């Protein structure tokens, strides 16, 4: 499982307690069309992006395909979504239905069934930022900087915002700009689940 520590954990608690729900999706701050924030469904010839309107998902698929707090969305659909203020804040592609290997592709050409090594090799330039835990690999993508960043960098910036125990709404906005890119593998080290989204939205994966 993926876990947060230190200041990031504190922020999530503050976020829940304060009831603040600023959207990830302010175009002037998020760079939401960056290709790291999207995944292509090959069979449907459709690109899914963070920031898509919930109404568009309903129109295309006949429902919002919302991932439940218990993770029901992963087992019920080949893909599911989390939402913040009516827009997609996370995309989860699980594959219990054993779709073909070319069912989807990330911006780095990674798809269901790809090997552990292929995923790692797709991030050669950012390898030092990779967090590996058992059959899971994850990265943090900083929308503001348009680059993969490190846990240490996120924690250091978090501590700056939270110094003195105060909570700044500007930090809640910043929190939504750190996007978690998650790859989970099966017993044969083949990709079985891909997720991209902000930390609060992917909390049911115990990030």
C-alpha positions in Angstrom: 0.0 0.0 0.0 1.0 3.6 -0.6 1.2 5.8 2.5 1.8 9.5 3.2 3.8 10.6 6.2 4.5 13.7 8.1 3.2 17.0 6.9 1.3 15.6 4.0 -0.8 13.4 6.4 -1.5 16.5 8.5 -2.7 18.4 5.5 -5.3 15.7 4.6 -6.6 15.8 8.1 -6.9 19.6 8.0 -8.5 19.4 4.6 -11.2 17.1 5.9 -11.7 19.0 9.1 -12.0 22.4 7.5 -14.4 21.2 4.7 -12.4 23.1 2.1 -13.0 21.8 -1.4 -11.1 24.0 -3.9 -11.0 22.4 -7.3 -7.9 21.0 -8.9 -9.1 22.4 -12.1 -8.5 26.2 -12.1 -7.0 26.5 -15.7 -4.8 29.4 -14.7 -3.0 27.4 -12.0 -3.1 23.7 -13.0 -1.8 23.3 -16.5 -4.6 20.7 -16.7 -3.9 19.8 -20.4 -0.5 18.5 -19.6 -0.3 15.0 -21.1 0.8 13.6 -17.8 -2.7 14.1 -16.6 -4.4 12.0 -19.2 -4.9 8.4 -20.4 -6.1 7.2 -23.8 -8.8 4.5 -24.2 -7.7 2.8 -27.4 -10.8 0.9 -28.2 -13.0 4.0 -27.7 -10.5 6.3 -29.4 -11.1 8.6 -26.4 -8.7 10.5 -24.2 -9.6 10.9 -20.5 -8.2 13.9 -18.7 -8.2 15.2 -15.2 -10.5 18.2 -15.3 -13.2 16.7 -17.6 -16.7 17.6 -16.5 -18.7 15.0 -14.7 -21.6 15.7 -17.1 -19.4 14.7 -20.0 -18.5 11.4 -18.4 -22.2 10.7 -17.8 -23.0 11.6 -21.4 -20.3 9.3 -22.8 -20.7 6.3 -20.5 -24.3 6.5 -19.2 -23.2 7.1 -15.6 -20.5 8.8 -13.7 -18.6 5.6 -12.9 -17.6 7.0 -9.6 -15.1 5.0 -7.5 -16.6 4.2 -4.1 -14.9 4.7 -0.8 -14.6 0.9 -0.5 -13.0 0.6 -3.9 -16.1 -0.7 -5.5 -15.4 1.4 -8.6 -12.3 -0.6 -9.4 -14.0 -4.0 -9.4 -17.3 -2.8 -11.0 -15.8 -1.1 -14.1 -12.7 -1.4 -16.2 -12.2 2.3 -15.3 -13.6 4.7 -12.7 -13.3 8.3 -11.6 -13.2 10.5 -8.6 -14.6 14.0 -8.7 -14.0 17.4 -7.1 -16.5 20.2 -7.7 -18.1 18.4 -10.6 -14.8 17.6 -12.5 -12.6 14.6 -12.7 -9.9 14.7 -10.0 -8.7 11.1 -10.4 -8.8 8.4 -13.0 -8.4 4.7 -12.0 -8.0 1.9 -14.5 -8.3 -1.5 -12.9 -8.8 -4.5 -15.1 -10.6 -7.2 -13.4 -12.3 -8.0 -16.7 -9.0 -8.9 -18.3 -9.2 -6.5 -21.2 -6.7 -6.8 -24.0 -3.2 -5.5 -23.4 -3.9 -2.5 -25.7 -7.0 -1.4 -23.9 -5.5 1.8 -22.7 -2.2 3.7 -22.9 -0.7 6.4 -20.6 1.1 9.4 -22.0 4.3 7.4 -21.7 3.0 4.5 -23.7 2.3 2.2 -20.8 -0.7 -0.1 -20.8 -2.4 -2.9 -19.0 -0.2 -6.0 -18.7 3.1 -4.2 -19.3 6.0 -5.3 -17.2 7.4 -3.8 -14.1 10.7 -3.1 -15.9 8.9 -1.3 -18.8 7.2 1.1 -16.4 10.5 1.8 -14.6 12.3 2.4 -17.9 9.6 4.9 -19.0 10.8 7.1 -16.2 14.6 6.8 -16.7 15.1 10.6 -16.3 13.0 10.7 -13.1 14.2 7.4 -11.6 15.5 9.1 -8.5 12.0 10.3 -7.7 10.4 6.8 -7.9 8.9 5.3 -4.8 8.8 1.5 -4.9 6.9 -0.6 -2.4 6.4 -4.3 -3.2 4.3 -4.5 -6.4 3.7 -0.8 -6.5 5.5 2.1 -8.2 4.5 5.7 -7.8 5.6 9.2 -8.7 4.5 12.7 -7.7 3.9 15.0 -10.6 4.0 18.7 -9.8 1.5 20.5 -12.1 2.9 23.9 -11.3 6.5 22.9 -12.3 5.3 20.5 -15.0 7.8 17.9 -13.7 8.1 14.8 -11.6 9.2 15.8 -8.1 10.3 14.0 -4.9 8.6 13.2 -1.6 11.2 15.3 0.2 10.4 18.4 -2.0 6.7 18.0 -1.3 7.3 17.6 2.4 9.6 20.5 2.6 7.1 22.8 0.8 4.3 21.5 3.0 6.3 22.4 6.2 6.8 25.9 4.9 3.0 26.3 4.4 2.2 24.7 7.8 4.9 26.4 9.9 3.4 27.5 13.2 0.4 25.2 12.9 -1.6 27.5 10.7 -3.6 26.4 7.7 -3.5 28.6 4.5 -6.0 28.1 1.8 -3.2 28.7 -0.7 -1.7 25.5 0.5 -4.9 23.6 -0.1 -4.7 24.8 -3.6 -1.0 23.7 -3.8 -2.0 20.3 -2.4 -4.3 19.7 -5.4 -1.4 20.4 -7.7 0.7 17.4 -6.6 -0.6 14.6 -8.7 0.1 11.0 -7.8 0.9 8.6 -10.7 0.4 5.0 -9.4 1.2 1.7 -11.0 0.2 -1.6 -9.2 1.3 -5.0 -10.5 0.1 -8.6 -10.2 2.0 -11.6 -9.0 3.7 -11.9 -12.4 4.9 -8.3 -12.3 2.4 -7.2 -15.0 0.5 -4.0 -14.7 -3.0 -4.5 -13.3 -4.0 -1.0 -12.1 -3.1 2.5 -13.1 -4.3 5.6 -11.3 -3.6 9.3 -11.7 -5.1 12.0 -9.4 -4.6 14.2 -6.4 -4.0 12.6 -3.0 -7.3 13.4 -1.4 -9.2 11.8 -4.3 -7.1 8.6 -4.2 -7.4 8.2 -0.5 -9.4 5.0 -0.8 -6.3 3.4 -2.2 -4.7 4.2 1.1 -2.3 6.6 -0.5 
